[in-house]
Amino acid sequence: MEPQLPSLTKLGKGSFGVVHKCIRQDTKEVVAVKIIQKEYAWMGKREVKILNSLKKCCHGTKNMVKLNRHRMHNGEVLLEFEMLDLTISQFMTRYYRSLHLSEIQSIAQQMLEALDTLKSISVAHSDLKPDNIMFIDHKLQPMKVKLIDFGLATHVSGLPHGNKIQAHNYRAPEVTLGLHLNEAVDMWSLGCILAFIYLRSHLFSRGACDHQITQEIIQMLGPLENQMLENGICTANVFYKDGNCWKLSDPCTCKEQCEDTQAFVSLLKEMLILDPDKRVTPSQALKHPFLTTKHFPSDPSLSLNDPSPSFTAEKRSSLKLSKFAEIDKGSSTRYDGVDRSKQAAAYSDRRTGTNSPVVKEKNKRRFLQRIRVKVISLVRLALWQVIKVRILQNTRETAFRYQQKLRIDVFVLQLLTH
């Protein structure tokens, strides 16, 4: 593999490296190149070893990303993978919807086949999350996905005992308790992922600590088995022993960060009491702690681009005025003897790469697409006006023939404009 491939764009960055979208110079194929920093080169070598082991597996690796080749360069590990499309998270964000059960069934089957293949060679992925499941091509091959990122994949015998693995919202309870681990940790993560893509919300509180997530697990699934609590080397971090029974310890220090959420949930519970005689009244609800809360630590920080309804016009206006006040010193583009507009334009060009032929071609395609849409809309409107006139003048049969002609004309127009 060439030490440096022409990079089109950076696809993502993680704790151990960065992934670039590149073009192979020999085949002109678009590929994804993962560059792992030299201090984590050992992880790259382990990933290559596992991926090569999977290639030899009799079960096949059709549901896992394909490693084309790899090499070392200046101490860094370069891994060249096939180019995939969107992650599940990106898909749900782009189309702003959860997935249907038939779609979830397809994804679940493919991921279970991938986990079965990993289990056959006693390997745990250890980092299963929506960002590590990617569509091959969400338009041409709907719901065809592959498992990616084997950087933390480990042989079961080498899984860290007592150390934290997996993303927080997808972490199995045996990891939190410090039990001996096996491939089952991936099954827990997959269950949380399937719930996420159905609900379009995390099954357990996002960003919560081990204590809060464990509490939510118990509320949802029931108490943990006493044997698990006895054998866990980290059980005391979340539970305490009262005689022969383990009990969840007092709320942790991060409780203050979610008091507003707890107050909101408390109000909902009182509003949704089944017995109408016990249900909270409007006057009682108005005195509820949630409606008297002044500080909301769970809310994201406000910005000019915050689209949330809570970000009022008054707050937005005050922020804008503060921004204008900073530049209201003689001229909005020139002050302190420096032309800010030229600096901003140069900075924008460097960031977006507007002079890049790839960006120019992309902008050209977008412009042509907008023209096509406008032309088709205008023609549809004109033809529909003709149909309405014909309906008034002729019989239903004549109107039906003009409707058929409309569909044919629009179809031909779409072919011509592509």
C-alpha positions as CSV (number, residue, x, y, z in Angstrom):
1,M,0.0,0.0,0.0
2,E,1.3,3.4,-0.9
3,P,2.4,5.4,2.2
4,Q,0.2,8.3,1.1
5,L,-3.0,7.9,-0.8
6,P,-4.8,11.0,-2.2
7,S,-7.3,11.9,0.6
8,L,-10.7,13.2,-0.4
9,T,-12.0,13.9,3.1
10,K,-11.7,12.8,6.7
11,L,-14.4,10.4,7.7
12,G,-13.9,10.3,11.4
13,K,-11.5,10.5,14.3
14,G,-11.2,8.3,17.4
15,S,-9.1,7.9,20.4
16,F,-6.5,5.8,18.7
17,G,-6.4,7.1,15.1
18,V,-8.2,8.7,12.2
19,V,-10.1,7.4,9.1
20,H,-9.7,9.0,5.7
21,K,-11.6,8.6,2.4
22,C,-9.0,8.0,-0.2
23,I,-8.4,6.9,-3.8
24,R,-6.1,4.0,-4.7
25,Q,-3.7,5.1,-7.3
26,D,-3.5,1.7,-9.1
27,T,-7.3,0.9,-9.4
28,K,-8.8,4.4,-8.8
29,E,-11.1,2.7,-6.3
30,V,-12.4,4.8,-3.3
31,V,-11.4,3.2,-0.1
32,A,-11.3,4.0,3.7
33,V,-7.9,4.2,5.2
34,K,-7.5,3.9,9.0
35,I,-4.3,5.4,10.3
36,I,-3.5,4.3,13.9
37,Q,-1.0,6.4,15.8
38,K,2.4,4.9,16.5
39,E,1.8,4.7,20.3
40,Y,-1.2,2.5,19.6
41,A,0.5,0.5,16.9
42,W,0.1,-2.7,18.9
43,M,-3.7,-2.3,18.7
44,G,-3.5,-2.0,14.9
45,K,-1.4,-5.2,14.7
46,R,-3.9,-7.0,16.9
47,E,-6.8,-5.8,14.7
48,V,-5.0,-7.1,11.6
49,K,-4.4,-10.4,13.3
50,I,-8.1,-10.8,14.2
51,L,-9.4,-9.8,10.8
52,N,-7.0,-12.3,9.1
53,S,-8.3,-15.0,11.5
54,L,-11.8,-14.1,10.4
55,K,-10.9,-14.5,6.7
56,K,-10.0,-18.2,7.4
57,C,-13.2,-18.8,9.3
58,C,-15.6,-21.3,7.6
59,H,-18.6,-19.2,8.5
60,G,-17.5,-16.4,6.2
61,T,-17.3,-12.7,6.9
62,K,-19.9,-11.3,4.6
63,N,-21.3,-9.2,7.5
64,M,-18.0,-7.7,8.5
65,V,-16.0,-5.0,6.9
66,K,-13.4,-6.2,4.4
67,L,-9.7,-5.5,5.0
68,N,-8.0,-5.0,1.7
69,R,-4.4,-4.6,2.8
70,H,-2.2,-3.1,5.5
71,R,1.3,-1.8,6.2
72,M,3.5,0.1,8.6
73,H,4.7,3.6,7.8
74,N,6.8,5.7,10.1
75,G,5.7,3.7,13.0
76,E,2.0,4.1,12.2
77,V,-0.3,1.3,11.1
78,L,-2.2,1.9,7.9
79,L,-5.3,-0.3,7.3
80,E,-7.1,-0.1,4.0
81,F,-10.8,-1.1,4.1
82,E,-13.6,-1.3,1.6
83,M,-15.6,2.0,1.5
84,L,-19.0,1.7,3.1
85,D,-21.9,4.2,3.3
86,L,-23.6,5.5,6.5
87,T,-23.5,4.3,10.1
88,I,-26.8,3.5,11.7
89,S,-26.5,6.7,13.8
90,Q,-25.9,8.8,10.7
91,F,-28.8,7.1,8.9
92,M,-31.3,7.9,11.7
93,T,-30.1,11.5,12.0
94,R,-30.3,12.1,8.2
95,Y,-33.8,10.6,7.8
96,Y,-35.0,11.6,11.3
97,R,-36.8,8.4,12.0
98,S,-36.5,5.1,13.8
99,L,-36.4,1.9,11.9
100,H,-39.4,-0.4,11.2
101,L,-39.6,-3.9,12.7
102,S,-39.0,-5.5,9.3
103,E,-35.8,-3.4,8.9
104,I,-34.7,-4.2,12.5
105,Q,-35.2,-7.9,11.8
106,S,-32.8,-7.7,8.8
107,I,-30.2,-5.8,10.8
108,A,-30.5,-8.1,13.8
109,Q,-30.1,-11.3,11.6
110,Q,-26.9,-9.9,10.0
111,M,-25.4,-8.8,13.2
112,L,-26.2,-12.1,14.9
113,E,-24.5,-13.9,12.1
114,A,-21.4,-11.7,12.6
115,L,-21.4,-12.3,16.3
116,D,-21.8,-16.1,15.7
117,T,-18.7,-15.9,13.5
118,L,-16.7,-14.1,16.2
119,K,-17.8,-16.6,18.8
120,S,-16.6,-19.5,16.6
121,I,-13.0,-18.2,17.1
122,S,-13.6,-17.0,20.7
123,V,-13.4,-13.3,20.0
124,A,-15.4,-10.5,21.5
125,H,-15.9,-7.3,19.5
126,S,-16.1,-5.3,22.8
127,D,-17.2,-2.0,21.2
128,L,-20.5,-2.7,19.6
129,K,-22.6,0.5,19.1
130,P,-24.6,2.2,16.4
131,D,-21.5,4.0,15.1
132,N,-19.8,0.7,14.4
133,I,-22.6,-0.8,12.2
134,M,-22.6,0.6,8.7
135,F,-24.8,0.3,5.7
136,I,-23.1,-1.0,2.5
137,D,-25.2,1.3,0.4
138,H,-28.5,2.4,2.0
139,K,-30.0,3.3,-1.4
140,L,-28.9,0.4,-3.7
141,Q,-28.8,-2.3,-1.0
142,P,-31.3,-1.2,1.7
143,M,-30.7,-2.6,5.2
144,K,-27.5,-4.4,4.2
145,V,-25.1,-3.7,7.0
146,K,-21.6,-4.7,8.1
147,L,-19.8,-4.7,11.5
148,I,-16.8,-2.4,11.6
149,D,-14.0,-1.2,13.9
150,F,-12.2,-4.2,15.4
151,G,-9.7,-2.1,17.2
152,L,-10.9,-3.3,20.7
153,A,-11.7,-6.8,19.6
154,T,-10.0,-9.3,21.9
155,H,-9.7,-13.0,22.4
156,V,-12.0,-14.1,25.2
157,S,-9.1,-15.3,27.3
158,G,-7.6,-11.7,27.1
159,L,-10.7,-9.8,28.1
160,P,-9.7,-7.4,31.0
161,H,-11.1,-8.6,34.3
162,G,-12.3,-5.6,36.3
163,N,-11.5,-3.0,33.6
164,K,-14.2,-1.0,31.8
165,I,-14.8,-1.9,28.2
166,Q,-17.7,-1.0,25.8
167,A,-19.4,2.3,25.3
168,H,-21.3,3.4,28.5
169,N,-24.8,3.0,27.2
170,Y,-24.1,-0.4,25.7
171,R,-22.0,-1.8,28.7
172,A,-23.1,-5.2,30.0
173,P,-23.7,-5.4,33.8
174,E,-21.0,-8.1,34.2
175,V,-18.5,-5.5,33.1
176,T,-19.7,-3.0,35.7
177,L,-19.5,-5.6,38.4
178,G,-16.1,-6.8,37.4
179,L,-17.0,-10.4,36.6
180,H,-15.2,-12.8,34.3
181,L,-16.2,-11.9,30.7
182,N,-17.0,-13.7,27.5
183,E,-18.6,-13.1,24.1
184,A,-22.0,-12.5,25.8
185,V,-21.0,-8.8,26.4
186,D,-21.6,-8.3,22.7
187,M,-25.1,-9.7,22.9
188,W,-26.0,-7.2,25.6
189,S,-24.7,-4.4,23.4
190,L,-26.7,-5.6,20.4
191,G,-29.9,-5.7,22.5
192,C,-29.3,-2.1,23.5
193,I,-28.7,-1.2,19.8
194,L,-31.9,-2.8,18.6
195,A,-33.8,-0.9,21.3
196,F,-32.2,2.3,20.2
197,I,-33.0,2.0,16.5
198,Y,-36.6,1.1,17.4
199,L,-37.2,3.8,20.0
200,R,-34.8,6.4,18.5
201,S,-33.6,6.9,22.0
202,H,-31.0,5.2,24.3
203,L,-32.5,2.4,26.4
204,F,-30.5,3.7,29.4
205,S,-29.7,7.3,30.3
206,R,-27.1,8.8,28.0
207,G,-24.0,10.0,29.8
208,A,-25.2,8.5,33.1
209,C,-22.7,6.9,35.6
210,D,-22.5,3.2,36.4
211,H,-24.7,3.7,39.5
212,Q,-27.6,5.3,37.6
213,I,-27.5,2.8,34.7
214,T,-27.4,-0.1,37.1
215,Q,-30.4,1.4,38.9
216,E,-32.3,1.7,35.6
217,I,-31.3,-1.9,34.7
218,I,-32.8,-3.2,37.9
219,Q,-36.0,-1.1,37.5
220,M,-36.5,-2.4,34.0
221,L,-35.2,-6.0,34.2
222,G,-35.4,-6.9,37.9
223,P,-32.7,-7.4,40.5
224,L,-29.3,-8.9,39.7
225,E,-28.6,-12.4,40.8
226,N,-26.9,-12.7,44.2
227,Q,-24.2,-15.0,42.7
228,M,-23.2,-12.2,40.3
229,L,-23.0,-9.7,43.0
230,E,-20.9,-12.0,45.2
231,N,-18.4,-12.8,42.5
232,G,-17.9,-9.3,41.1
233,I,-14.7,-7.6,42.2
234,C,-16.2,-4.2,41.5
235,T,-19.6,-4.9,43.1
236,A,-18.8,-2.6,46.1
237,N,-18.5,0.4,43.7
238,V,-22.3,0.3,43.2
239,F,-23.8,-1.9,45.9
240,Y,-23.3,-2.4,49.7
241,K,-24.0,-5.5,51.8
242,D,-26.7,-5.4,54.4
243,G,-26.5,-8.6,56.3
244,N,-26.8,-11.3,53.6
245,C,-28.4,-9.0,51.1
246,W,-26.8,-6.7,48.5
247,K,-28.5,-3.3,48.2
248,L,-27.9,-0.5,45.7
249,S,-25.8,2.2,47.4
250,D,-26.9,5.7,47.9
251,P,-27.1,8.0,44.9
252,C,-23.7,9.0,43.6
253,T,-22.3,12.5,43.5
254,C,-23.5,13.0,39.9
255,K,-27.1,12.9,41.1
256,E,-27.2,16.7,41.1
257,Q,-26.5,16.7,37.4
258,C,-29.8,14.9,36.7
259,E,-32.2,16.2,39.3
260,D,-34.1,18.1,36.6
261,T,-34.7,14.9,34.6
262,Q,-35.8,13.0,37.8
263,A,-38.2,15.8,38.6
264,F,-39.7,15.7,35.1
265,V,-40.1,11.9,35.3
266,S,-41.8,12.3,38.7
267,L,-44.3,14.7,37.2
268,L,-45.1,12.3,34.3
269,K,-45.6,9.4,36.7
270,E,-48.1,11.5,38.7
271,M,-49.9,12.6,35.5
272,L,-50.1,9.0,34.3
273,I,-51.6,7.3,37.4
274,L,-54.2,4.8,36.2
275,D,-56.7,5.6,39.0
276,P,-58.3,9.0,38.0
277,D,-59.1,9.8,41.6
278,K,-55.4,9.5,42.6
279,R,-54.1,11.3,39.5
280,V,-52.5,14.7,40.1
281,T,-54.7,17.8,39.7
282,P,-53.6,20.9,37.7
283,S,-53.3,23.0,40.9
284,Q,-51.1,20.2,42.5
285,A,-49.0,19.9,39.3
286,L,-48.3,23.6,39.3
287,K,-46.6,23.2,42.7
288,H,-44.5,20.2,41.5
289,P,-40.7,20.6,41.9
290,F,-40.3,20.3,38.1
291,L,-42.3,23.5,37.5
292,T,-40.4,25.4,40.1
293,T,-37.0,24.3,38.9
294,K,-34.8,27.2,37.8
295,H,-31.5,25.4,36.9
296,F,-31.5,22.7,34.2
297,P,-28.0,21.0,34.0
298,S,-29.3,18.4,31.6
299,D,-30.0,21.0,28.9
300,P,-27.2,21.5,26.3
301,S,-25.4,24.8,26.3
302,L,-27.2,27.5,24.3
303,S,-25.8,28.9,21.1
304,L,-26.9,31.0,18.2
305,N,-27.6,27.9,16.2
306,D,-29.6,26.1,18.9
307,P,-32.9,25.1,17.3
308,S,-34.6,24.0,20.6
309,P,-37.9,25.7,21.4
310,S,-36.6,26.6,24.9
311,F,-34.1,28.9,23.2
312,T,-36.4,31.9,23.0
313,A,-36.2,34.8,20.6
314,E,-35.3,37.1,23.5
315,K,-32.2,34.9,24.4
316,R,-31.3,34.6,20.7
317,S,-31.6,38.4,20.3
318,S,-29.4,39.1,23.3
319,L,-26.7,36.8,22.0
320,K,-26.8,38.4,18.6
321,L,-26.6,41.9,20.1
322,S,-23.5,40.8,22.2
323,K,-21.9,39.5,19.0
324,F,-22.7,42.8,17.1
325,A,-21.3,44.8,20.0
326,E,-17.9,43.1,19.5
327,I,-17.6,44.3,16.0
328,D,-19.4,47.6,16.3
329,K,-16.1,49.6,16.4
330,G,-16.2,51.8,13.2
331,S,-16.9,49.1,10.7
332,S,-18.4,45.6,10.7
333,T,-15.6,44.3,8.4
334,R,-12.6,46.5,9.2
335,Y,-11.4,47.6,12.6
336,D,-8.0,47.7,14.4
337,G,-6.6,48.3,10.9
338,V,-7.3,44.7,9.8
339,D,-9.7,43.7,7.0
340,R,-11.7,41.0,8.7
341,S,-13.8,40.1,5.6
342,K,-10.7,38.9,3.7
343,Q,-9.5,36.9,6.7
344,A,-12.9,35.3,7.0
345,A,-13.0,34.4,3.3
346,A,-9.5,33.0,3.4
347,Y,-10.3,30.9,6.5
348,S,-13.5,29.7,4.9
349,D,-11.7,28.6,1.8
350,R,-9.1,26.7,3.9
351,R,-11.9,25.0,5.9
352,T,-14.2,24.0,3.1
353,G,-11.8,23.6,0.3
354,T,-13.9,25.6,-2.2
355,N,-11.2,25.5,-4.7
356,S,-11.0,21.8,-4.7
357,P,-12.3,20.1,-7.9
358,V,-14.2,17.6,-5.9
359,V,-16.1,20.3,-4.0
360,K,-16.7,22.2,-7.3
361,E,-18.1,19.1,-8.9
362,K,-20.3,18.4,-5.9
363,N,-21.7,22.0,-6.0
364,K,-22.4,21.7,-9.7
365,R,-24.4,18.5,-9.2
366,R,-26.4,20.1,-6.5
367,F,-27.2,23.1,-8.7
368,L,-28.3,20.9,-11.6
369,Q,-30.5,18.9,-9.2
370,R,-32.2,22.0,-8.0
371,I,-32.9,23.1,-11.6
372,R,-34.4,19.7,-12.4
373,V,-36.7,19.8,-9.4
374,K,-37.9,23.3,-10.3
375,V,-38.5,22.5,-14.0
376,I,-40.5,19.3,-13.1
377,S,-42.6,21.2,-10.6
378,L,-43.4,23.9,-13.1
379,V,-44.4,21.4,-15.8
380,R,-46.6,19.5,-13.4
381,L,-48.3,22.7,-12.4
382,A,-48.9,23.7,-16.0
383,L,-50.2,20.3,-17.1
384,W,-52.5,20.2,-14.0
385,Q,-54.0,23.5,-15.1
386,V,-54.7,22.0,-18.5
387,I,-56.4,19.0,-16.9
388,K,-58.7,21.2,-14.8
389,V,-59.8,23.1,-17.9
390,R,-60.5,19.8,-19.7
391,I,-62.5,18.5,-16.7
392,L,-64.8,21.5,-17.0
393,Q,-65.2,21.1,-20.7
394,N,-65.2,17.4,-21.3
395,T,-66.4,14.2,-19.8
396,R,-64.7,12.1,-17.1
397,E,-63.3,9.8,-19.7
398,T,-61.5,12.6,-21.5
399,A,-60.1,13.9,-18.2
400,F,-58.8,10.4,-17.4
401,R,-56.9,10.3,-20.7
402,Y,-55.3,13.6,-19.9
403,Q,-54.3,12.4,-16.5
404,Q,-52.5,9.4,-18.1
405,K,-50.8,11.8,-20.5
406,L,-49.6,13.9,-17.5
407,R,-47.9,10.9,-16.0
408,I,-46.2,10.0,-19.3
409,D,-45.1,13.6,-19.9
410,V,-43.6,14.0,-16.4
411,F,-41.8,10.6,-16.7
412,V,-40.3,11.6,-20.1
413,L,-39.3,15.0,-18.6
414,Q,-37.5,13.3,-15.7
415,L,-35.6,11.1,-18.1
416,L,-34.6,14.1,-20.2
417,T,-33.4,16.1,-17.2
418,H,-31.2,13.4,-15.8
